[in-house]
Amino acid sequence: MNQNLTYKEATQELEAILKAIETDAVDVDELTQKVQRSSELIKICKQKLRSAEAAINQVFEDIECNDEPETKPNSDKPATGKLF
């Protein structure tokens, strides 16, 4: 499995395989190889999507952490989120 493929390259290869199968350009002997390659490409795409989702979620978590009002340590007053 070639993990160096980009998501776009993997999806383009998947589309090419699908088109070849739909137009009967693949004979029975090649069909198994094409299906196995499609499975590998789908796994690559899923991994890339999961990685992108994790990175995006991290960005949103970082934003939410930065939006929380800061409180002064050892302060007797509860934090109100107001500066004055």
Buried (B, 14 or more C-beta within 10 A) or exposed (E): EEEEBEBEEBBEBBEEBEEBBEEEEBEEEBEEEBEEBBEBBEEBBEBBEEEEEEEEEEEEEEEEEEEEEEEEEEEEEEEEEEEE
